Amino acid sequence: MKKSSKTKSWGDATLAIHTGEEKFRVGAPVGTSIARTSNFTFASTEEMKRWAEGKSSAYIYSRYGNPTLAIAEKKIAALEGAEDAVVTASGTAAISSALLSQLRAGEEVIATRQLYGGSYRLFRDVLPRLGIVVRHVETDLAGIERLVGPRTKVLYIETPTNPTLRLVDLKKAVAFAQEWGLVSLIDNTFASPVLQKPLSMGFNIVLHSASKYLAGHSDVIAGAAAGNSVLIEQVRAMVIQIGGSMDPEAAFLLIRGMKTLGVRIERQCKNAMLVAKFLEKHPKVASVHYPGLPSHPDYALAKRQMRGFGAMMAFDLKGGLGAARRFCDRVRVFLLAASLGGVESLVVLPIYTSHYKMSTAELRAAGVGPGTVRVSVGLEDPEDLIEDLRQALG
Ligand SMILES: Cc1ncc(COP(=O)(O)O)c(C=O)c1O
């Protein structure tokens, strides 16, 4: 790209729009083209031989790589300040491929206990079957030094957590991982790279459910991992081997979504603050979990390590599960739906969605009450959101 020398000083919005797309010639399409193909031609068997010998980076088959995927990867790498990134068929594919690329049977991983339910179940149900030992630590990392040993290879955290919005101290986590020579992985889905850039603080691999804020329109399942080239090559090799590659159509939707990431996050954060303040004052609400409220236990940490407080929150109603169900059944602007990070505001009961198949003890440990409502604040007019909450709680 002719103007690539400028990219280093570009801000996030410019990076998301322009990185990875070569437009500086006559007749280039401004919109992103989809390489809607499973495979690619070679001009000669000599070229194929070079590919097989690892001497050529030519595209061969879209599970291994594809020009549209490469555009998405460059944008995510630029936003995260990474040397490289790999996009995947889902956030879960990115998480599992990253973990499997770094862990072998007999080795150990320390992971925070408060995680997206699907990630928690991966640690609980899948990794132990492969002979990988999982040890959980609370989000404050208390006592983590008692969990580490010679076989510990990976530290895995998620911050802010789904759905309770607790934060992990990034500096503390990195210092610990570096002291013990662990590869540090972080799920950055809730913050997005606009609000938090963990690689710049020393994390090794950043993971995303790109189905959420990065794509932003509730129309695609996608994932990504970003980090230095060596680690991302290892993750990419695992993605190729276990088959979690992204489809080019999904890459197009992700790219199109990312072009508005900056303004979406900015406005969603503003809307979320208004929603959180309204909920906190409502007489039927017992507690609101939003890191932007001074009442939140991690408010000071959020101010220190995030550029904004995000658009996710959870709250508990005084009437417990019954009141929470009644509220969720009455919303008319908010939609009752799983997932998050899209333009539409959503409410959900984690016990029926992200945190299903978890015991009462596991839910308690994750901070999820039976009546906890998770809210993803979207881009509607804030007055309409507040009015909807008022009528649904009424
Ligand atoms: C924080 C977080 N990480 C990972 C995932 C999994 O992503 P995907 O559904 O794209 O596989 C989710 C999905 O809800 C999530 O909320």
PDBQT file of the ligand as one rigid body, heavy atoms in Angstrom, charges set to zero:
ROOT
HETATM    1  C1  LIG A 401     -16.133 -13.119  26.204  1.00  0.00    +0.000 C 
HETATM    2  C2  LIG A 401     -16.432 -14.143  25.158  1.00  0.00    +0.000 A 
HETATM    3  N1  LIG A 401     -15.419 -14.882  24.665  1.00  0.00    +0.000 NA
HETATM    4  C3  LIG A 401     -15.628 -15.828  23.729  1.00  0.00    +0.000 A 
HETATM    5  C4  LIG A 401     -16.895 -16.100  23.255  1.00  0.00    +0.000 A 
HETATM    6  C5  LIG A 401     -17.085 -17.192  22.236  1.00  0.00    +0.000 C 
HETATM    7  O1  LIG A 401     -17.166 -16.628  20.980  1.00  0.00    +0.000 OA
HETATM    8  P1  LIG A 401     -17.933 -17.323  19.735  1.00  0.00    +0.000 P 
HETATM    9  O2  LIG A 401     -19.368 -17.433  20.122  1.00  0.00    +0.000 OA
HETATM   10  O3  LIG A 401     -17.679 -16.370  18.611  1.00  0.00    +0.000 OA
HETATM   11  O4  LIG A 401     -17.317 -18.654  19.542  1.00  0.00    +0.000 OA
HETATM   12  C6  LIG A 401     -17.965 -15.352  23.728  1.00  0.00    +0.000 A 
HETATM   13  C7  LIG A 401     -19.323 -15.641  23.220  1.00  0.00    +0.000 C 
HETATM   14  O5  LIG A 401     -20.320 -15.236  23.787  1.00  0.00    +0.000 OA
HETATM   15  C8  LIG A 401     -17.731 -14.360  24.715  1.00  0.00    +0.000 A 
HETATM   16  O6  LIG A 401     -18.734 -13.628  25.236  1.00  0.00    +0.000 OA
ENDROOT
TORSDOF 0
